[in-house]
Amino acid sequence: MEQLITKLQTLSQEHSQIRTDISVYEGGECTVPNVVRQIARLKKAFPQAPKEFYEILGERIKDKMIPDERLRDSIDNLIDNYHYPIPTIADVIGFDKRVKLLTYRDMVKVAPERPGVFEIYPKIEINGIKYWIEK
């Protein structure tokens, strides 16, 4: 019984290391001029939000090190799609675009339906594990 528990724990740890998706924004940089510019755009779009909202938002963006491109896309998304009077900080910093990561097992399953799939999907390595990115 102990061996089974140990094996299940090991499998659980291995499984938890396998990623299923990745942000398209990883590796970006958060610059002060862009944060100021994007918050100014948000203030124009949502003037009813209190001053404190924007102060805390700026702090959270800096602390989370949100890349410039992700912040710009987040603000664009809010301006284009937000329906309530005032967005929340989570609406800004929670925005992300992600792409699915496929394991070798996933690729083998897809291969019969898509010949040449291993050449079509870009391959990356994360923590020593190979993945293919579904575009």
Secondary structure, DSSP 8 states (H G I E B T S, - for coil): -HHHHHHHHHHHHHHHH--SEEETTTT----HHHHHHHHHHHHHH-TTS-HHHHHHHHHHHHHHT--HHHHHHHHHHHHHH--SSS--HHHHHT---EEEEE-HHHHHHHTTTSTTHHHHS-EEEETTEEEEE--
